Amino acid sequence: MPDSYDVIIAGAGPAGAQCARDLAERGYEVVVLETEAEGEFPAQSNKSTGGTFASMMTSFGIPDDTVMHATESVVLESPNEHFVQGQPGFVLDYEAFKEFLVEDGRHKGAEYRFDARVRDPIVEDGDLVGIRYNSDQEVSGEIIIDATGPAAPLAKDLGIANLERKNHAIGIEYFFEGVDLDHPDFADLTDAMMLRLDHRYAPGGYSWIFHTGGDRAKVGICHIQNERYREHATQNRTVDGHLEHWLDTDPRFKNARRVADNQVRGSAHVQFPGSMSTDSFMAIGDTVPSVDPIWGQGIYKCMKSARAAAMTADRCLTRKIDTSAEEMTVYDDLWMDQVAPRQDRRLMMMRLLYLASNERYDRLMQDLNKLPRDILSDINDGNMREIVKLLYPSDLSYLWKYWRGT
Ligand SMILES: Cc1cc2nc3c(=O)[nH]c(=O)nc-3n(C[C@H](O)[C@H](O)[C@H](O)COP(=O)(O)OP(=O)(O)OC[C@H]3O[C@@H](n4cnc5c(N)ncnc54)[C@H](O)[C@@H]3O)c2cc1C
């Protein structure tokens, strides 16, 4: 083998690049292989995003200049109602965010190879010893990490990925100026991140407007091809077609113009993960289904899974090297405890939510407006007692569909 490292990471997304930062800081020799060319990075892999992740910004030392706009509230919309909650959020300049993670990792000692498309794992005598990339290049390492998002070439080859087509969510987002953020018929979206539940626009999913300052906003939709999607989706309308339909119909976009060349699209799986590690191997970020089932926030979870993997690698490589499957499962335990606790309940809430009708969404907004803030937070955390209080006898049909589909 030509070169050898403590840890090899495939993919320089938030998960891979953050893991490299943590490992390099601890003095490990780490290399990140990224398929995109450095000059264009991030191109295809440029995604949205925003989130209510104040604690991420602090705990991962993310600088303010990666933030496009700091927001003050989250707005939930249904076809005829809305609900506003004061909560700080951050709409990221995603390119700047990814570039920062790479540069900071390099500064700490991580090596990066761009234009390096990871192909498959190298297994010798039953042991994972390295990876092959591009046509015939090889690199060896004690621990290999797949952080390539849903592509997951290594995890799939090693039989770790359980990503299912039926749980595949797709999303698209454009960047606009000239958006009417305070239209009289809607909630004021100034300094807000808005998520809209409305099957006319995002069948079986949701759409969003994230204010980025002035009259500019990120506008997108995502959906899973679930039962509601099949019921409401207009035949031959792609995810782009659904977004176009919203843009043509909603008066807030009457004078909106696309900011040139700005479009992001991508996918993620919304499901319960299976195993996430094996001998000398871990899968992190969207390579295992990390995105929050309800509101699609993936960034913070990916960063947390990166840290859990770095902690596991540190443990396995300290003193006597032991990268056996048994030692690596520390990562799975950390994931369940710290990255996505109660994921099963959030998946259930998501499935019930997307089964509901537009009328039921209006009623949900009315009910949310009556609840105290601490109960809302309990509901968001998957507290069954509080969730059940939001249900009506007429919801039995959704529950029935849910049980039938699980
Ligand atoms: C349209 C859209 C909107 C979103 N909005 C939000 C949001 O508002 N808030 C939020 O928190 N999350 C959001 N997400 C989810 C979030 O973007 C993801 O959860 C997050 O980017 C996943 O990070 P990752 O590092 O696991 O994977 P990725 O970001 O997918 O990074 C994977 C990296 O691996 C590289 N790669 C792929 N294949 C190979 C290969 N074979 N060899 C080498 N490198 C490879 C890619 O080029 C990329 O750089 C959104 C996603 C989409 C698609």
The ligand as an SDF file (V2000), in Angstrom:
LIG
                    3D

 53 58  0  0  0  0  0  0  0  0999 V2000
  -32.6580   20.2590   -0.4660 C   0  0  0  0  0  0  0  0  0  0  0  0
  -32.1690   19.9490    0.9340 C   0  0  0  0  0  0  0  0  0  0  0  0
  -32.4680   20.8160    1.9760 C   0  0  0  0  0  0  0  0  0  0  0  0
  -32.0160   20.5510    3.2610 C   0  0  0  0  0  0  0  0  0  0  0  0
  -32.3040   21.4410    4.2610 N   0  0  0  0  0  0  0  0  0  0  0  0
  -31.7980   21.2480    5.4940 C   0  0  0  0  0  0  0  0  0  0  0  0
  -32.0050   22.2110    6.5210 C   0  0  0  0  0  0  0  0  0  0  0  0
  -32.6670   23.2150    6.3100 O   0  0  0  0  0  0  0  0  0  0  0  0
  -31.4340   21.9830    7.7320 N   0  0  0  0  0  0  0  0  0  0  0  0
  -30.6610   20.8810    7.9890 C   0  0  0  0  0  0  0  0  0  0  0  0
  -30.1380   20.7500    9.1170 O   0  0  0  0  0  0  0  0  0  0  0  0
  -30.4640   19.9480    7.0490 N   0  0  0  0  0  0  0  0  0  0  0  0
  -31.0080   20.1080    5.8140 C   0  0  0  0  0  0  0  0  0  0  0  0
  -30.7990   19.1630    4.8420 N   0  0  0  0  0  0  0  0  0  0  0  0
  -30.0950   17.9180    5.2030 C   0  0  0  0  0  0  0  0  0  0  0  0
  -28.5870   18.1520    5.2770 C   0  0  0  0  0  0  0  0  0  0  0  0
  -28.1610   18.9130    4.1740 O   0  0  0  0  0  0  0  0  0  0  0  0
  -27.8830   16.8010    5.2970 C   0  0  0  0  0  0  0  0  0  0  0  0
  -28.3860   16.0360    6.3950 O   0  0  0  0  0  0  0  0  0  0  0  0
  -26.3660   16.9440    5.4520 C   0  0  0  0  0  0  0  0  0  0  0  0
  -25.8180   17.7300    4.4220 O   0  0  0  0  0  0  0  0  0  0  0  0
  -25.7120   15.5790    5.4090 C   0  0  0  0  0  0  0  0  0  0  0  0
  -24.3250   15.7270    5.5980 O   0  0  0  0  0  0  0  0  0  0  0  0
  -23.3420   14.5320    5.2470 P   0  0  0  0  0  0  0  0  0  0  0  0
  -21.9660   15.0490    5.5200 O   0  0  0  0  0  0  0  0  0  0  0  0
  -23.7660   13.2910    5.9130 O   0  0  0  0  0  0  0  0  0  0  0  0
  -23.5610   14.2460    3.6930 O   0  0  0  0  0  0  0  0  0  0  0  0
  -23.4420   15.1910    2.4280 P   0  0  0  0  0  0  0  0  0  0  0  0
  -23.7050   16.6140    2.7710 O   0  0  0  0  0  0  0  0  0  0  0  0
  -24.2620   14.5160    1.3870 O   0  0  0  0  0  0  0  0  0  0  0  0
  -21.8970   15.0950    2.0340 O   0  0  0  0  0  0  0  0  0  0  0  0
  -21.3600   13.9320    1.4340 C   0  0  0  0  0  0  0  0  0  0  0  0
  -20.0450   14.3090    0.7560 C   0  0  0  0  0  0  0  0  0  0  0  0
  -19.4950   13.1180    0.1950 O   0  0  0  0  0  0  0  0  0  0  0  0
  -19.0950   13.3500   -1.1370 C   0  0  0  0  0  0  0  0  0  0  0  0
  -19.1750   12.0740   -1.8630 N   0  0  0  0  0  0  0  0  0  0  0  0
  -20.2950   11.4100   -2.3110 C   0  0  0  0  0  0  0  0  0  0  0  0
  -19.9480   10.2540   -2.8980 N   0  0  0  0  0  0  0  0  0  0  0  0
  -18.5810   10.1560   -2.8100 C   0  0  0  0  0  0  0  0  0  0  0  0
  -17.6250    9.1860   -3.2070 C   0  0  0  0  0  0  0  0  0  0  0  0
  -17.9680    8.0550   -3.8300 N   0  0  0  0  0  0  0  0  0  0  0  0
  -16.3160    9.4170   -2.9450 N   0  0  0  0  0  0  0  0  0  0  0  0
  -15.9130   10.5420   -2.2980 C   0  0  0  0  0  0  0  0  0  0  0  0
  -16.7750   11.5080   -1.9050 N   0  0  0  0  0  0  0  0  0  0  0  0
  -18.0930   11.3110   -2.1390 C   0  0  0  0  0  0  0  0  0  0  0  0
  -20.0780   14.4160   -1.6450 C   0  0  0  0  0  0  0  0  0  0  0  0
  -19.5510   15.1360   -2.7470 O   0  0  0  0  0  0  0  0  0  0  0  0
  -20.2310   15.2920   -0.3910 C   0  0  0  0  0  0  0  0  0  0  0  0
  -19.2520   16.3020   -0.3020 O   0  0  0  0  0  0  0  0  0  0  0  0
  -31.2530   19.3870    3.5440 C   0  0  0  0  0  0  0  0  0  0  0  0
  -30.9490   18.4980    2.4950 C   0  0  0  0  0  0  0  0  0  0  0  0
  -31.4090   18.7750    1.1990 C   0  0  0  0  0  0  0  0  0  0  0  0
  -31.0410   17.8300    0.1140 C   0  0  0  0  0  0  0  0  0  0  0  0
  1  2  1  0
  2  3  1  0
  2 52  2  0
  3  4  2  0
  4  5  1  0
  4 50  1  0
  5  6  2  0
  6  7  1  0
  6 13  1  0
  7  8  2  0
  7  9  1  0
  9 10  1  0
 10 11  2  0
 10 12  1  0
 12 13  2  0
 13 14  1  0
 14 15  1  0
 14 50  1  0
 15 16  1  0
 16 17  1  0
 16 18  1  0
 18 19  1  0
 18 20  1  0
 20 21  1  0
 20 22  1  0
 22 23  1  0
 23 24  1  0
 24 25  2  0
 24 26  1  0
 24 27  1  0
 27 28  1  0
 28 29  2  0
 28 30  1  0
 28 31  1  0
 31 32  1  0
 32 33  1  0
 33 34  1  0
 33 48  1  0
 34 35  1  0
 35 36  1  0
 35 46  1  0
 36 37  1  0
 36 45  1  0
 37 38  2  0
 38 39  1  0
 39 40  1  0
 39 45  2  0
 40 41  1  0
 40 42  2  0
 42 43  1  0
 43 44  2  0
 44 45  1  0
 46 47  1  0
 46 48  1  0
 48 49  1  0
 50 51  2  0
 51 52  1  0
 52 53  1  0
M  END
$$$$
